[in-house]
Amino acid sequence: MQETKWLIAREIPRLRRYALALTRDPVLADDLVQDTLERAIRKRHLWRRKGSLRGWLYKILYRVFLNQRTQRWRRAHEVDLNDAPELADTGTPETQLAQRDIVNAMQDLPVEQRAAIALTAIEGLSYDEAAAVLSIPIGTLRSRLSRGRERLRETFDTSEPHLRQVK
């Protein structure tokens, strides 16, 4: 019992990072993680030790997020980059600007695409694990990843449009 609680506690930073990617608000992310932890500890007997605890927790977090979103969250909130210390305190000023651009571009994605990209690119889950967390077929996950990545590419495409010479 104590071991399971300890294993769950180790995942809190990852859960918070994923919650922040979903909610775009540090306060709401903390509330979401708290609700997730309460549910996970209350239902820890349902975790089958075969699967990944992290995947199980991500699945709970995503389900809680969807439930809360339909009940309370009508408007999206923006992340204040000053409240995101893991982004604000790293690297050179150029790196910080690039990170800010990525955060802003991720915020513009639909939640389904943002969740898929956050699980695979940020949290490092395999496609199979991410699809299981989101309770979607792997083909749907790949489609969401493809569309999300394409939107991000379009956001960061800085190449000059080809100008046609007019006589």
Secondary structure as UniProt FT lines:
FT   HELIX           2..10
FT   HELIX           12..23
FT   HELIX           26..42
FT   HELIX           44..46
FT   TURN            49..50
FT   HELIX           53..71
FT   HELIX           81..83
FT   HELIX           85..88
FT   HELIX           93..107
FT   HELIX           111..117
FT   HELIX           118..122
FT   HELIX           127..134
FT   HELIX           138..156
//
